[in-house]
Amino acid sequence: MIPTRTDGAVAPGVLLREPVGALVDPGEHLWGFGGVHGGLTLALLTAAMGEQAPGALLQSSTARYHRPLHGGFRVEVSPVRSGRTLSSLAGRATTEQGVHVDASATFGSPGRDSWPVVSPAAPAVPRPEDCEVFTIPPEFVAISTSMEIRAVGPDRPYAGGTEAELTAWIRLVEDSEPPDAHRLILLMDGLAPSYSAVLREMLPIPTVEFTVRPGAGLARAESPWVLLHARTHQAGADGWIDERIDAWGPGGDHLGSARQLRLVTGRPRDV
């Protein structure tokens, strides 16, 4: 039986457990800001690419967003290079209007070596149940009803703070499964842009490019909760933003890293 949400709509994790077909229509309940959620789109394209690299582990996946998806789309996958050590593939989300999202992914064969592991340490934060729930209005981001977000620290989106960073626990509400690579991609894109923490106006900050790299601790994940720390690495006066995101499990295992190239659209009121 395919799980659904309480309103009968198919939950996002279901789409990531099922084989990805040539045609995908996530439904408006899985939209982000202005179209199909970007993290979900990359997760679906990555899953489709992974179907052509059986047994290999995802090392990196990148999407470039050219235009929003406002409904169903066709998934196209093509091999770039296939070898014993690594495989590279390309994926696209297209409609009759052309290419909306193009993606690339690198998969590697499971290694047997025991090299030293290097990963960022998790920040000291309260447990999810000790943090307040942060609710994103579903009229802005419909897919937010499929997620539970517990804010950590004082920073909030569009609160005019001094630090361009956001920290929060996040999980899918449909079940208690720990994240795999595809769920991690989806959840990595679950927070508002970190740059929004220093703004007071709700200006759109869409993603232009999104890269996710799973970490060494993802294979040991046991909890559905993921701790995200997103910070703006640098931002120019022209609105282009380089954002970095790290994810950990409740036990401190580093689950992965991400990088987003964003662009502030619109103009501030005092300009």
Secondary structure as GFF3:
##gff-version 3
##sequence-region A 1 271
A	DSSP	alpha_helix	12	17	.	.	.	ID=ss1
A	DSSP	beta_strand	23	24	.	.	.	ID=ss2
A	DSSP	three_ten_helix	28	30	.	.	.	ID=ss3
A	DSSP	alpha_helix	38	50	.	.	.	ID=ss4
A	DSSP	beta_strand	57	65	.	.	.	ID=ss5
A	DSSP	beta_strand	73	82	.	.	.	ID=ss6
A	DSSP	beta_strand	86	95	.	.	.	ID=ss7
A	DSSP	beta_strand	98	108	.	.	.	ID=ss8
A	DSSP	three_ten_helix	128	130	.	.	.	ID=ss9
A	DSSP	three_ten_helix	142	146	.	.	.	ID=ss10
A	DSSP	beta_strand	147	152	.	.	.	ID=ss11
A	DSSP	beta_strand	165	172	.	.	.	ID=ss12
A	DSSP	alpha_helix	181	188	.	.	.	ID=ss13
A	DSSP	three_ten_helix	194	198	.	.	.	ID=ss14
A	DSSP	beta_strand	207	214	.	.	.	ID=ss15
A	DSSP	three_ten_helix	218	220	.	.	.	ID=ss16
A	DSSP	beta_strand	226	235	.	.	.	ID=ss17
A	DSSP	beta_strand	240	248	.	.	.	ID=ss18
A	DSSP	beta_strand	254	263	.	.	.	ID=ss19
###
